[in-house]
Amino acid sequence: MSHPQRLGSSGGESVGTIAESPHVNETLAAYAARYGLRQSAARPPLRKYIQSVWARRNFIWAFASAKNISMYTDSRLGQVWQLLTPILNVSVYYLIFGVLLNTKRGVPDFIPFLVTGVFMFGFTQRSITSGSKSVGDNLSLIRALHFPRATLPLAIATVELQQLLLSLIVLLGIVFAFGEPIDIQMLMFVPVLLLQLLFNVGISMVMARFGAFNRDVTQLLPFIMRTWLYLSGVIFSLPDLLHRSHALKTHPWIGEILKANPAYVYVELSRHQLLGEYRHFVHTKMTESTAQLWLYAGIWSAVALIGGFLFFFSAEERYGRG
């Protein structure tokens, strides 16, 4: 085909010419406004954005399920690693902290206590770590399709929820194997799990934005998460430590900070609902009330979910650029 500028009779006006380019001194924004053009990836109003995310709930679940299935396809044991990984972690922690350092002293049913802590903390740990990579690892998808970017960290949180639901089979099996009777109190574990899920979604969105614009965050996170684990009562009973430690009694504000730690809150609440003997141990010897834990759990879930979503949403137009 001839060049558009060469179409038409000689000496006459050309036909089929390319659209007029911006004037020399005209900005692209002014040019777009003059022709009614809109940015394809412009951030929509918040309400419309939330509706758009909700409309893709089936995609989020399907994307998470596919990612979950493909995660261990290269290993011979496949999905069994979802169960083996936390069990091996528990075994290492029990050997080091339960046997060698004797942090189990005085704590009833230490193995179910430790398993609950490792499984529930791992739920949050993996959500944060994977969430920080959710945008950066899907740049090709972001640049090819127009969709609300919040679906990516939401899908990652769903992946971790699916893995936890499978791991709960092992967790409950260990709890019952060590003589814990079936109790109506165990039903309260469901709202604890839901509150922790909301917290994980919010904090993974925060990390998704950080990780999208600074990939060094993903390198730093393992050290942060390891420190957080040691401060969250996963491998020791914080109420017991507060009861015995002279330093913490002298500086009670340190204990209050430790008790407000969101990871500790969800781990300890889970233990209170699943482990009756441990719950009795805490209430009778340390007079520790779960009311404060429930309050902290609700506050952390609301703050993380709302704050994390708004924080992620405010950078919606910038994801996938550069």
N, C-alpha and C positions, 0 to 999 in steps of 0.2 A: 504494500500500500504506500502511496506517496506520502511525503511529509505533510502534516495538516496545513502548514503555512503555504504550501505550494498548490493547494487545491483551488479551483476556480479559474476563471479566464484571466489572461494576462492583463494587467492594468486595472482590473476590477478589484472589488473587496474579496478577501479570502473567506471561504466558508468552512465550517467545521473546525474552527480554530480552538486551541486549548484555552481553558478558562484563564481569565486575566490574572496575572500574578500580582502580589502586593506591590504598592508603590514603594519607591526607594525609602522614603521616610516613614512608612506605615508599619506599625508593629504587627506581629502575627495575631495578637489579641484583637486589635482593631479590625484586621482583615477578616477574622472569624466572625466578629460581631456584625460586620457589614453584610456578610452572606448567610448569617443565621447558623453558623457552624457551632457545634458544642463538643467539648472534650469527651471522648468516649469513656474514659476511666474516671470521670468526675465523681467526687464523693456525693452521694445522694443525702437527703435529709435523714436524720437518725431513725425516725419512725419507719420510713420506707426501707431503710437498710435492715432494720430488725425483721421486718416482714419478708424481705428478700432472703435473709439467712434462714428463717423458719420454713420458707417454701422449699428450701434445699435440704431439709432434715433427712429425707430418704437418701440423698446423695452422700451426706455426711456419714450415715451408717454404712452404706455400701462401700464407700471409699475406705472407711476404717476396717471393715471386714476383709476387704481385698488386701489391704496393707498388712493386716494381722496374719492372714494366711501365707502371704509371700515372705514374711519376715524370716522364717526358718527353713525355707525351701532348699537352701544349699547345704543344710546339715542333715546328717543321716537320721538323727532322732526326731527331726522336725519339731512339731508343736510340743513335744515332751519337754523341750527346754523351757517352756513357760512355767512348768512345775519344778524342774530340776534346779533352775537358777536360784529362786528364793530358798529352796531347801538347802542347797550348798552354802548359800550365804549364812543361813541360820547355823549350820554345822560349824562354820569357821568362827562365827561370833560366840557360839557356845563354848568352843574349845578355848578361845583366847580369854573371853571375859567371864564366862561362867565357871570354867575350871581353873585356868591359870591365875586370873585376877580375882576370882571368887566374888564377883558382883552379885551372884545369886543368893548370897547368905540372907536368910530371913524371908526371902520372897517365895511364896507358895507356888507350886506348879511352874517352875522357872522356864521350862521348855515351851509350854503353851504361851506363857508371858512373852518370851523372846520371839516366838514365831509370829504372834500377833503384831508385835512392834515392827519386825522386819517387813512383813507383808504390807502393812498399812503405810509405813513410811516409804516403802518402795513405790507404792501407788503414786504418791505425790512426787517423789524424786524422778521417776521416769516421765511423768507428765511435764515437769519443768524442763528436763533435759531434752526430750523429744520436741516439746513445744518451741524451744529456742531455735530449732532447725526447720520448723514447719514451713516457713516462707522461703528461706534460702535454698532448701532442697527441692522446691517446686517452682522455680523461676520459669522454666519452660511452659508449665501449665498456666502460670499467671500471665505470661506474655502472649499466650495463644488464645486464651478464653477470657471473657469478661464475666466475673462472678464475684460475690462478696468475699474478700480475702479472709474474713473471720471464720469461714468454713474450714480453713486449713488447721488452725490450732484446735478448733472444736473437734475435728476428725481425729487429731492426735489424742486428745483427752478421751475420746470414745474408744480408741485402740487400747489405751491403758485400762479403761473400765472393763472391756471385754477380757483382757488378760487377767485382771483381778478376779472377775467372776469365776474364771476357771481355777485360779489359785485358791479361791475360798473353799473349794472341795477339799484340798489338802489341809487348809487351815482348820476347818471344822472337824475333819477326820482326826487331826492331832489333838484338838481340844477334847473331843469325846473319848479318844483313846486313853487319855490321862485321867479319866474318871469324872469329867465335868458332866453333870446331869443336864438334860434338856429343860430349859427354864423359859417362862414367858418373857423374862427380862431380855432374852436374846433377840426378841423382835425389835427392840430399840436400837439394835445395830443397824437396821435399815436406814433410819433418818440420819444416823451418824455418817453412814456411807454416802448418802445424798448430799449432806452438807460438805463433806470432804470433796466430793466430785465438783460441786459448785466452786469451791476454793481452788481446786486444781485447774478448772477451766479459766478462771480469772487470772491466776498467776502465770499460766502458760501463755496467755495472750500478751501479758506484759513482756515475758521473755521472748515471745515471737517477734515483737517489734524491735527489741534490743538486738536479737540475733539477725534480723533482716538487714540492719544497717551497720552492724559490727560483728563479724564472724568470730572475732577473738573471744566473744562472750562464751561461745560453746567450749572453748579450751579452758576457760577459767571455772566453769560451772562444776566439774567434778570435785575440785578442791572445796568449793563453797558447800556443796551437798554433803561431802564427808564431814566437814566441820559441823554442819547443821545436824547431822545424824547423832554426833556425840553430845550435842546440847539438848536433844529432844527426848531423853529418857527411853530410847529404843532398847538399849542394852542394860539399863539399870532402872530401878524404881525411884523416880524423882521424889514422891512423897516420903519414902523411906530415907532418902538422902537428906531431905530438908529436916526430917525428924532427928537424924543423928549428927549432922554436921554443925559443929560449933561456929565455923566461919559464916555459914548461911544464916544461923540464928542471930549472929552479931550484925549482919548486913541483910536484913529481911527483904530489902528492895531487890536484891539479886534473885531471890526466890520468886518474887512476884513477876519479874521479867521472864524467868524460865517457865513459870506456869502460864504466862500469856503467849508463849511461843506456839504458833498455829500447828506445827507438826506434832508437838507434844500433846496439844489439846485433842487432836483427832485420834492419835495413838492411844492415849490414856482413856478416852471415852469408849473406844472400841474394846479395850480390856475390861472396863467396868461392865459392859453389856454381855460379853462372852465368858468371862471368868468370874464365877460367883465367889470362889474362895479368895481370889485376889481382891475383889470388891469388898468382901468382909474384912480382909486384912487391913485395907486402907482405912475403912470407916471406923473400925474399933481401935486401932492403934494410933492412927494419925488424925482422926476426926476430920478427914478430908471430904468435902461436899462436892457432888458433881454439878450442882447448880451453877457454880462459877464456870465450870468447863463448858456446859451447854451455852451459857451466855457468850463466852469467847468464841465458841464454834459458830454461832449464828452471826456474830459481828464480823468475824474473819471471812465467812462465806459471802456475806452481802458486800463488804468493802472490796474484796478481791474480784468478785464477779462484775459488779457495776464499774468500779474503777478500772479494772483490766480491760473491759470491753470498750469503754470510752477512750482509754489510752491507745488501744489498738486502732479504733475507728478513726481517731484524729489524724492518723498517717495513712489512711486508705489509699489516697492518690499516689503515694510515693513508692508503694511496694512494687518491685519488679523493674524499677527504672535504674538507669546507670549501668 
